[in-house]
Amino acid sequence: MKKFVAMLLALMLALGCTSAMAEAIPEISGISVEAGIELDKDLFSVMALGGAADEQTQQAMNLLFAFLDNLTIKGEVDPEKGLEGTINLKGSPIASLNMYIDEQNITIVSDLFPNYALSVPQAALAATADEAFEEEMIAELTAMMPQIEAVLPAMANHFTAMLADFQTSLEKAETGNYTVNQTAFTHKDTYRMNAVQLMNFLKKHITSILTDSAVLNLVPAEMMGDLFSTLAEINATTDADVTNSGVSLEVTEYYNDNNADRHIVVRFCDGYDLMVISMTSVGQKTVFSYMMGDNEYYSDILMRKAAMEGNDVVLLECTLNMENGLDMMIDVYAQTYIGISFQGTPQADGSIAFQYGVHMISGYKPMMAVKGTISLTADVAPYVPGNKTVITIDPTMNEEDLEKAMANLENDLAAFGLNSLITNIATIMPDELTQLFTMASESNTLY
Protein backbone atom coordinates (compact mmCIF):
# COMPACT_ATOMS: atom_id res chain seq x y z
CA MET A 1 0.00 0.00 0.00
CA LYS A 2 2.89 2.38 0.74
CA LYS A 3 4.20 1.85 -2.77
CA PHE A 4 0.70 2.56 -4.08
CA VAL A 5 0.57 5.85 -2.17
CA ALA A 6 4.05 6.82 -3.33
CA MET A 7 3.02 6.19 -6.93
CA LEU A 8 -0.09 8.33 -6.50
CA LEU A 9 1.90 11.18 -4.95
CA ALA A 10 4.38 11.06 -7.83
CA LEU A 11 1.48 11.20 -10.26
CA MET A 12 0.08 14.21 -8.45
CA LEU A 13 3.40 16.03 -8.66
CA ALA A 14 3.62 15.24 -12.36
CA LEU A 15 0.15 16.58 -12.98
CA GLY A 16 1.01 19.73 -11.07
CA CYS A 17 4.01 20.29 -13.33
CA THR A 18 1.93 19.81 -16.46
CA SER A 19 -0.27 22.78 -15.58
CA ALA A 20 2.53 25.13 -16.57
CA MET A 21 3.08 23.15 -19.76
CA ALA A 22 -0.60 23.51 -20.64
CA GLU A 23 -0.23 27.30 -20.50
CA ALA A 24 2.73 27.13 -22.89
CA ILE A 25 0.75 24.92 -25.32
CA PRO A 26 -2.77 26.34 -25.11
CA GLU A 27 -4.05 24.55 -28.19
CA ILE A 28 -3.76 21.17 -26.42
CA SER A 29 -6.59 20.84 -23.91
CA GLY A 30 -5.51 17.40 -22.76
CA ILE A 31 -4.82 13.87 -23.88
CA SER A 32 -7.19 10.94 -24.34
CA VAL A 33 -5.87 7.41 -24.74
CA GLU A 34 -7.59 4.10 -25.30
CA ALA A 35 -5.47 0.98 -25.67
CA GLY A 36 -5.50 -2.79 -25.48
CA ILE A 37 -3.03 -5.67 -25.65
CA GLU A 38 -2.54 -7.96 -28.62
CA LEU A 39 -0.52 -11.17 -28.23
CA ASP A 40 0.97 -13.65 -30.64
CA LYS A 41 -0.47 -16.47 -28.58
CA ASP A 42 1.65 -19.30 -29.97
CA LEU A 43 4.93 -17.44 -29.60
CA PHE A 44 3.95 -16.05 -26.18
CA SER A 45 3.15 -19.58 -24.95
CA VAL A 46 6.51 -20.90 -26.14
CA MET A 47 8.43 -18.00 -24.56
CA ALA A 48 6.46 -18.12 -21.30
CA LEU A 49 6.30 -21.89 -20.83
CA GLY A 50 9.46 -22.97 -22.61
CA GLY A 51 7.77 -25.65 -24.68
CA ALA A 52 4.96 -28.16 -24.17
CA ALA A 53 2.62 -27.55 -21.22
CA ASP A 54 0.28 -29.85 -19.33
CA GLU A 55 -3.46 -29.55 -19.80
CA GLN A 56 -4.06 -27.41 -16.71
CA THR A 57 -1.28 -24.98 -17.60
CA GLN A 58 -2.53 -24.62 -21.14
CA GLN A 59 -6.07 -24.05 -19.83
CA ALA A 60 -4.77 -21.30 -17.56
CA MET A 61 -2.91 -19.75 -20.48
CA ASN A 62 -6.06 -19.81 -22.61
CA LEU A 63 -7.97 -18.04 -19.82
CA LEU A 64 -5.27 -15.40 -19.65
CA PHE A 65 -5.56 -14.87 -23.41
CA ALA A 66 -9.36 -14.61 -23.14
CA PHE A 67 -9.15 -11.82 -20.56
CA LEU A 68 -6.34 -9.94 -22.30
CA ASP A 69 -8.13 -10.09 -25.67
CA ASN A 70 -11.05 -8.22 -24.13
CA LEU A 71 -9.17 -5.88 -21.80
CA THR A 72 -8.71 -2.20 -22.62
CA ILE A 73 -7.62 0.86 -20.68
CA LYS A 74 -9.09 4.29 -21.29
CA GLY A 75 -7.81 7.52 -19.83
CA GLU A 76 -8.35 11.24 -20.20
CA VAL A 77 -5.85 13.73 -18.80
CA ASP A 78 -6.48 17.46 -18.43
CA PRO A 79 -3.45 19.21 -16.88
CA GLU A 80 -5.72 21.71 -15.11
CA LYS A 81 -8.58 19.44 -14.04
CA GLY A 82 -6.96 16.03 -13.48
CA LEU A 83 -7.49 12.60 -14.99
CA GLU A 84 -10.17 9.96 -15.34
CA GLY A 85 -9.19 6.38 -16.08
CA THR A 86 -11.05 3.11 -16.45
CA ILE A 87 -10.15 -0.53 -16.97
CA ASN A 88 -12.66 -2.08 -19.35
CA LEU A 89 -13.64 -5.64 -20.19
CA LYS A 90 -15.49 -6.07 -23.49
CA GLY A 91 -15.99 -2.30 -23.51
CA SER A 92 -17.60 -2.13 -20.05
CA PRO A 93 -15.76 -0.63 -17.07
CA ILE A 94 -14.70 -2.97 -14.26
CA ALA A 95 -12.58 -0.49 -12.27
CA SER A 96 -11.84 3.21 -12.27
CA LEU A 97 -9.28 5.64 -10.88
CA ASN A 98 -9.91 9.37 -11.05
CA MET A 99 -7.80 12.29 -9.88
CA TYR A 100 -9.19 15.79 -9.63
CA ILE A 101 -7.30 19.07 -9.25
CA ASP A 102 -8.54 22.34 -7.78
CA GLU A 103 -6.84 25.30 -6.13
CA GLN A 104 -6.86 23.72 -2.65
CA ASN A 105 -6.50 19.97 -3.12
CA ILE A 106 -5.73 17.04 -5.36
CA THR A 107 -8.37 14.37 -4.76
CA ILE A 108 -8.27 10.70 -5.74
CA VAL A 109 -11.35 8.51 -5.92
CA SER A 110 -11.85 4.96 -7.18
CA ASP A 111 -14.52 2.31 -7.07
CA LEU A 112 -11.81 0.06 -5.63
CA PHE A 113 -12.20 2.07 -2.37
CA PRO A 114 -15.77 3.30 -2.90
CA ASN A 115 -16.40 4.82 0.54
CA TYR A 116 -13.30 7.01 0.76
CA ALA A 117 -11.48 9.76 -1.09
CA LEU A 118 -7.77 10.53 -0.82
CA SER A 119 -6.99 14.22 -0.57
CA VAL A 120 -3.62 15.95 -0.69
CA PRO A 121 -3.49 19.71 0.01
CA GLN A 122 -1.78 21.69 -2.74
CA ALA A 123 0.13 23.57 -0.04
CA ALA A 124 1.61 20.28 1.23
CA LEU A 125 2.89 19.42 -2.21
CA ALA A 126 4.37 22.89 -2.65
CA ALA A 127 6.08 22.59 0.75
CA THR A 128 7.97 19.48 -0.38
CA ALA A 129 9.75 21.40 -3.13
CA ASP A 130 13.22 22.55 -2.16
CA GLU A 131 12.65 26.18 -3.11
CA ALA A 132 16.04 27.33 -1.84
CA PHE A 133 17.80 24.71 -3.98
CA GLU A 134 15.71 25.65 -7.02
CA GLU A 135 16.47 29.34 -6.55
CA GLU A 136 20.19 28.58 -6.17
CA MET A 137 20.18 26.49 -9.36
CA ILE A 138 18.36 29.21 -11.28
CA ALA A 139 20.80 31.83 -10.01
CA GLU A 140 23.80 29.71 -11.02
CA LEU A 141 22.39 29.06 -14.49
CA THR A 142 21.58 32.75 -14.93
CA ALA A 143 25.12 33.69 -13.94
CA MET A 144 26.52 31.16 -16.41
CA MET A 145 24.42 32.29 -19.37
CA PRO A 146 27.04 34.76 -20.70
CA GLN A 147 29.68 31.99 -20.69
CA ILE A 148 27.28 29.52 -22.29
CA GLU A 149 26.33 32.04 -24.98
CA ALA A 150 30.02 32.65 -25.65
CA VAL A 151 31.00 28.98 -25.85
CA LEU A 152 28.37 28.01 -28.44
CA PRO A 153 29.87 30.00 -31.35
CA ALA A 154 33.35 29.01 -30.13
CA MET A 155 32.48 25.31 -30.33
CA ALA A 156 30.85 25.87 -33.72
CA ASN A 157 34.14 27.35 -34.94
CA HIS A 158 36.09 24.39 -33.53
CA PHE A 159 33.75 21.95 -35.24
CA THR A 160 34.09 23.78 -38.55
CA ALA A 161 37.89 23.68 -38.24
CA MET A 162 37.83 19.95 -37.38
CA LEU A 163 35.62 19.19 -40.37
CA ALA A 164 37.84 21.16 -42.73
CA ASP A 165 40.93 19.44 -41.34
CA PHE A 166 39.31 16.01 -41.59
CA GLN A 167 38.44 16.58 -45.24
CA THR A 168 42.16 16.73 -46.01
CA SER A 169 42.24 13.00 -45.17
CA LEU A 170 40.26 12.29 -48.36
CA GLU A 171 42.00 9.30 -49.88
CA LYS A 172 39.82 8.68 -52.90
CA ALA A 173 36.86 10.37 -54.62
CA GLU A 174 35.16 8.04 -57.06
CA THR A 175 32.32 8.44 -59.53
CA GLY A 176 30.32 5.49 -60.80
CA ASN A 177 27.24 3.39 -60.08
CA TYR A 178 27.05 2.11 -56.52
CA THR A 179 24.16 0.28 -54.86
CA VAL A 180 23.98 0.27 -51.08
CA ASN A 181 20.95 -1.05 -49.19
CA GLN A 182 19.01 -1.17 -52.49
CA THR A 183 19.70 2.53 -53.12
CA ALA A 184 21.65 3.82 -56.14
CA PHE A 185 24.46 6.34 -55.64
CA THR A 186 26.82 8.00 -58.11
CA HIS A 187 29.60 9.21 -55.78
CA LYS A 188 31.80 7.43 -53.28
CA ASP A 189 34.28 9.37 -51.12
CA THR A 190 36.68 7.53 -48.80
CA TYR A 191 38.49 9.23 -45.92
CA ARG A 192 41.16 7.35 -43.99
CA MET A 193 43.51 8.07 -41.07
CA ASN A 194 46.12 5.73 -39.63
CA ALA A 195 47.05 5.77 -35.96
CA VAL A 196 49.62 8.55 -36.26
CA GLN A 197 47.39 10.77 -38.36
CA LEU A 198 44.43 10.27 -36.05
CA MET A 199 46.52 10.96 -32.94
CA ASN A 200 47.89 14.20 -34.34
CA PHE A 201 44.43 15.25 -35.51
CA LEU A 202 43.00 14.70 -32.04
CA LYS A 203 45.96 16.33 -30.27
CA LYS A 204 45.62 19.42 -32.41
CA HIS A 205 41.90 19.93 -31.95
CA ILE A 206 41.60 18.78 -28.33
CA THR A 207 44.40 21.20 -27.43
CA SER A 208 42.66 23.95 -29.37
CA ILE A 209 39.36 23.34 -27.56
CA LEU A 210 40.83 22.95 -24.07
CA THR A 211 42.91 26.12 -24.33
CA ASP A 212 40.06 28.25 -25.66
CA SER A 213 39.17 30.88 -23.03
CA ALA A 214 35.46 30.59 -23.88
CA VAL A 215 35.58 26.89 -23.00
CA LEU A 216 37.78 27.32 -19.94
CA ASN A 217 35.33 29.82 -18.46
CA LEU A 218 32.90 26.92 -18.03
CA VAL A 219 35.43 24.65 -16.28
CA PRO A 220 35.23 24.76 -12.45
CA ALA A 221 38.44 25.94 -10.82
CA GLU A 222 38.88 22.67 -8.91
CA MET A 223 39.00 20.77 -12.21
CA MET A 224 41.64 22.92 -13.88
CA GLY A 225 44.56 20.91 -12.51
CA ASP A 226 43.19 17.60 -13.80
CA LEU A 227 42.33 19.20 -17.12
CA PHE A 228 45.82 20.48 -17.80
CA SER A 229 47.35 17.24 -16.51
CA THR A 230 45.26 15.31 -19.04
CA LEU A 231 46.20 17.77 -21.76
CA ALA A 232 49.89 17.31 -20.95
CA GLU A 233 49.54 13.52 -21.21
CA ILE A 234 47.86 13.85 -24.59
CA ASN A 235 50.57 16.10 -25.95
CA ALA A 236 53.32 13.87 -24.55
CA THR A 237 52.17 10.98 -26.76
CA THR A 238 54.56 10.49 -29.66
CA ASP A 239 54.18 8.98 -33.13
CA ALA A 240 56.25 5.99 -32.00
CA ASP A 241 53.78 5.30 -29.18
CA VAL A 242 50.92 4.58 -31.59
CA THR A 243 52.57 3.52 -34.85
CA ASN A 244 52.03 -0.20 -34.26
CA SER A 245 48.83 0.10 -32.21
CA GLY A 246 46.51 -1.01 -35.01
CA VAL A 247 44.32 2.07 -34.52
CA SER A 248 42.61 3.35 -37.66
CA LEU A 249 39.65 5.44 -38.77
CA GLU A 250 37.83 5.16 -42.09
CA VAL A 251 34.79 7.10 -43.26
CA THR A 252 32.99 6.28 -46.50
CA GLU A 253 30.27 8.49 -47.92
CA TYR A 254 27.94 7.63 -50.80
CA TYR A 255 25.80 10.39 -52.32
CA ASN A 256 24.14 11.78 -55.43
CA ASP A 257 24.16 15.16 -57.14
CA ASN A 258 20.40 15.33 -57.73
CA ASN A 259 18.99 14.44 -54.28
CA ALA A 260 19.78 14.41 -50.57
CA ASP A 261 20.13 10.62 -50.26
CA ARG A 262 23.18 9.64 -48.23
CA HIS A 263 24.91 6.55 -46.91
CA ILE A 264 27.75 7.15 -44.46
CA VAL A 265 29.84 4.48 -42.76
CA VAL A 266 32.35 5.15 -39.97
CA ARG A 267 34.77 2.35 -39.08
CA PHE A 268 37.02 2.74 -36.07
CA CYS A 269 39.46 0.10 -34.86
CA ASP A 270 41.30 0.51 -31.54
CA GLY A 271 43.64 -2.37 -32.34
CA TYR A 272 41.40 -4.98 -30.73
CA ASP A 273 37.76 -4.18 -31.43
CA LEU A 274 36.08 -2.81 -34.51
CA MET A 275 33.25 -0.29 -34.22
CA VAL A 276 31.07 0.40 -37.23
CA ILE A 277 28.51 3.21 -37.26
CA SER A 278 26.42 3.81 -40.34
CA MET A 279 23.56 6.03 -41.43
CA THR A 280 21.42 5.66 -44.52
CA SER A 281 19.02 8.47 -45.35
CA VAL A 282 16.76 7.97 -48.38
CA GLY A 283 13.71 10.18 -48.78
CA GLN A 284 11.68 10.01 -45.56
CA LYS A 285 13.45 6.89 -44.30
CA THR A 286 16.57 6.86 -42.14
CA VAL A 287 18.46 3.86 -40.78
CA PHE A 288 21.08 4.16 -38.01
CA SER A 289 23.27 1.18 -37.22
CA TYR A 290 25.90 0.49 -34.57
CA MET A 291 28.09 -2.62 -34.45
CA MET A 292 30.91 -3.58 -32.12
CA GLY A 293 32.97 -6.74 -32.27
CA ASP A 294 36.44 -8.22 -32.54
CA ASN A 295 38.52 -6.74 -35.34
CA GLU A 296 38.69 -10.17 -36.96
CA TYR A 297 35.39 -9.14 -38.58
CA TYR A 298 37.01 -6.95 -41.20
CA SER A 299 33.76 -6.72 -43.16
CA ASP A 300 30.45 -5.06 -42.21
CA ILE A 301 28.62 -7.99 -43.77
CA LEU A 302 30.56 -10.52 -41.68
CA MET A 303 29.90 -8.52 -38.50
CA ARG A 304 26.18 -8.31 -39.18
CA LYS A 305 26.03 -12.04 -39.98
CA ALA A 306 27.90 -12.88 -36.78
CA ALA A 307 25.53 -10.73 -34.69
CA MET A 308 22.44 -12.35 -36.19
CA GLU A 309 23.89 -15.81 -35.55
CA GLY A 310 24.31 -15.03 -31.84
CA ASN A 311 28.07 -14.58 -31.82
CA ASP A 312 29.94 -12.06 -29.69
CA VAL A 313 29.02 -9.02 -31.77
CA VAL A 314 26.68 -6.27 -30.63
CA LEU A 315 24.36 -4.85 -33.27
CA LEU A 316 21.88 -2.07 -32.61
CA GLU A 317 19.83 -0.74 -35.49
CA CYS A 318 17.14 1.92 -35.56
CA THR A 319 14.91 2.38 -38.62
CA LEU A 320 12.82 5.54 -38.79
CA ASN A 321 10.24 6.01 -41.55
CA MET A 322 8.23 9.25 -41.75
CA GLU A 323 6.41 8.56 -45.02
CA ASN A 324 3.04 7.98 -43.34
CA GLY A 325 3.21 9.23 -39.79
CA LEU A 326 5.87 7.65 -37.60
CA ASP A 327 7.17 4.11 -38.07
CA MET A 328 10.15 3.18 -35.92
CA MET A 329 11.86 -0.15 -35.38
CA ILE A 330 14.76 -0.82 -33.01
CA ASP A 331 16.58 -4.14 -33.36
CA VAL A 332 19.12 -5.25 -30.78
CA TYR A 333 21.36 -8.29 -31.25
CA ALA A 334 23.61 -9.14 -28.31
CA GLN A 335 23.96 -12.97 -28.43
CA THR A 336 20.17 -12.97 -28.42
CA TYR A 337 17.55 -10.78 -30.10
CA ILE A 338 14.96 -8.31 -28.95
CA GLY A 339 13.13 -5.74 -31.02
CA ILE A 340 10.99 -2.74 -30.13
CA SER A 341 8.66 -1.12 -32.61
CA PHE A 342 6.42 1.93 -32.57
CA GLN A 343 3.98 3.14 -35.19
CA GLY A 344 1.87 6.27 -35.06
CA THR A 345 -0.53 6.98 -37.94
CA PRO A 346 -2.66 10.16 -38.15
CA GLN A 347 -6.39 9.50 -38.62
CA ALA A 348 -9.06 11.52 -40.42
CA ASP A 349 -10.64 12.63 -37.12
CA GLY A 350 -7.36 14.11 -35.88
CA SER A 351 -6.47 11.24 -33.56
CA ILE A 352 -3.38 9.05 -33.89
CA ALA A 353 -3.57 5.28 -34.12
CA PHE A 354 -0.51 3.77 -32.42
CA GLN A 355 1.11 0.43 -31.79
CA TYR A 356 4.00 -0.34 -29.47
CA GLY A 357 5.39 -3.83 -29.93
CA VAL A 358 7.98 -6.15 -28.42
CA HIS A 359 9.55 -8.60 -30.89
CA MET A 360 11.40 -11.79 -30.02
CA ILE A 361 12.07 -12.95 -33.59
CA SER A 362 13.76 -10.67 -36.11
CA GLY A 363 11.50 -9.65 -38.96
CA TYR A 364 8.45 -11.25 -37.34
CA LYS A 365 5.31 -9.62 -35.91
CA PRO A 366 5.37 -8.55 -32.25
CA MET A 367 5.04 -11.18 -29.55
CA MET A 368 3.16 -8.53 -27.57
CA ALA A 369 1.77 -5.22 -28.74
CA VAL A 370 -0.09 -2.35 -27.11
CA LYS A 371 -2.48 -0.89 -29.68
CA GLY A 372 -4.86 2.02 -29.47
CA THR A 373 -5.61 5.63 -30.27
CA ILE A 374 -4.53 8.91 -28.75
CA SER A 375 -6.19 12.32 -29.14
CA LEU A 376 -5.06 15.78 -28.03
CA THR A 377 -8.37 16.52 -26.31
CA ALA A 378 -9.85 15.53 -22.97
CA ASP A 379 -13.15 15.86 -21.15
CA VAL A 380 -12.60 15.61 -17.40
CA ALA A 381 -15.71 16.47 -15.37
CA PRO A 382 -15.46 18.55 -12.15
CA TYR A 383 -15.24 16.58 -8.92
CA VAL A 384 -18.47 16.03 -7.00
CA PRO A 385 -17.64 15.12 -3.34
CA GLY A 386 -20.74 13.05 -2.58
CA ASN A 387 -20.83 11.10 0.71
CA LYS A 388 -17.28 9.79 0.72
CA THR A 389 -15.13 10.04 3.84
CA VAL A 390 -12.04 12.10 3.06
CA ILE A 391 -8.59 10.80 4.07
CA THR A 392 -6.03 13.58 4.01
CA ILE A 393 -2.40 12.68 3.39
CA ASP A 394 0.70 14.63 2.44
CA PRO A 395 4.27 13.77 1.43
CA THR A 396 5.70 15.03 4.76
CA MET A 397 3.86 12.46 6.90
CA ASN A 398 5.99 9.94 8.74
CA GLU A 399 5.53 6.25 8.07
CA GLU A 400 3.48 5.56 11.19
CA ASP A 401 0.98 8.35 10.56
CA LEU A 402 0.68 7.34 6.93
CA GLU A 403 -0.10 3.74 7.88
CA LYS A 404 -2.79 4.92 10.30
CA ALA A 405 -4.33 7.20 7.68
CA MET A 406 -4.38 4.42 5.10
CA ALA A 407 -5.82 1.68 7.31
CA ASN A 408 -9.45 2.51 6.49
CA LEU A 409 -8.63 2.68 2.81
CA GLU A 410 -7.06 -0.79 2.88
CA ASN A 411 -10.08 -2.21 4.70
CA ASP A 412 -12.44 -0.63 2.17
CA LEU A 413 -10.44 -2.12 -0.67
CA ALA A 414 -10.58 -5.60 0.89
CA ALA A 415 -14.23 -5.45 1.97
CA PHE A 416 -15.84 -3.66 -0.97
CA GLY A 417 -13.42 -2.81 -3.79
CA LEU A 418 -12.30 -6.32 -4.67
CA ASN A 419 -15.83 -7.66 -4.39
CA SER A 420 -17.01 -4.95 -6.77
CA LEU A 421 -14.24 -5.83 -9.21
CA ILE A 422 -15.07 -9.55 -9.13
CA THR A 423 -18.79 -8.83 -9.53
CA ASN A 424 -18.11 -6.67 -12.57
CA ILE A 425 -15.96 -9.36 -14.17
CA ALA A 426 -18.55 -12.04 -13.38
CA THR A 427 -21.24 -9.98 -15.09
CA ILE A 428 -19.21 -9.57 -18.27
CA MET A 429 -17.29 -12.88 -18.51
CA PRO A 430 -19.02 -15.31 -16.12
CA ASP A 431 -17.86 -18.57 -17.71
CA GLU A 432 -14.20 -17.60 -17.76
CA LEU A 433 -14.29 -16.40 -14.15
CA THR A 434 -15.96 -19.64 -13.04
CA GLN A 435 -13.21 -21.63 -14.76
CA LEU A 436 -10.60 -19.50 -13.04
CA PHE A 437 -12.04 -20.12 -9.57
CA THR A 438 -12.45 -23.84 -10.30
CA MET A 439 -8.81 -24.15 -11.29
CA ALA A 440 -7.72 -22.19 -8.20
CA SER A 441 -9.62 -24.53 -5.92
CA GLU A 442 -8.24 -27.65 -7.61
CA SER A 443 -4.60 -26.67 -7.33
CA ASN A 444 -2.33 -24.86 -4.91
CA THR A 445 -0.68 -23.17 -7.88
CA LEU A 446 -2.59 -21.02 -10.35
CA TYR A 447 -0.48 -20.51 -13.42
C-alpha angles and dihedrals in degrees: 000000000000090000089050091053092046090052091050092049091050089051090051092052090049092051090049090055092050092061090075090047090053089058090052091050103037095166091068109075094180145302130275121194133181119179144160139187125256120193134193090227098197095049093041090053092051093047094044099042101028095229137324117017132200120253096263093049092049090048090053090049091051090052090051090052091049092055095042092049089059100036122104135166123215126189139170121196125193111179091213101040105031134239140299120201135177137185109218134197115199088346096306122109118248098172138009139197120191131180122193128194128204134154094274107033149012108225128196123198132173138169085234087074098024099171098051141056126204114223129188118187113234088225090059091054092048090050091059092062114097095232094175091054091047092050091049091050092049091049092050093048091047091051090049096050095092090053092045091049089050096048096053096068089039091056090045088056091048091050092049090051092048092050093049091048092047091052088064086069089070104136101178137006111195134185122202143090114309128173118201122171089349091304124119120229132179101198133056121183121185123198120188137179127182122212096274094046092047093048093051091045091053094043091053097049099036089052090048092051097043094049095047109113091217090059095041091055087069095050114096113241093240090060097051094088093053091044095055092041089056090046091052091052091051093050092045091063111105133205089252091057093063106024094100097030095104091232115149141158126206128178122187122189126190119191147148134232096225102049143024096252112135140178116189126179124189117193119187124178121188092191094269110038131038121219119195122188120179138175127194118189117183119163108307094344125090128180123194119191134185125187131176127181146123114311089242084087095078091167130066089220092054091048093050091047091049092050093050091049091056098254125144096285124110116218124181119177130178121192117193121187120182098174094108109014116302124331115172131172126183117193121190123189116183105148085306133039136247128164133193122198135184129185127182119182123183114234131211092253092056096258125118123235109213140184128190113191140184114211126199097178121053113247093007130113118272119284086214129013135181108214131182149101134282128199131188093231133079138187110203113171121221116265117263109199098208118171099318121133109240120229111196118207135165136189092251095063117115120239096259095052091045092053091050092049092050098046094089091047092053091049091050090051092051097042102039114002099060092042090053091050093050092046091052092050091046090053093052103034106016098158095051093047091050090052090049093053091044092054091047092054093047096052138035089221123059109195 
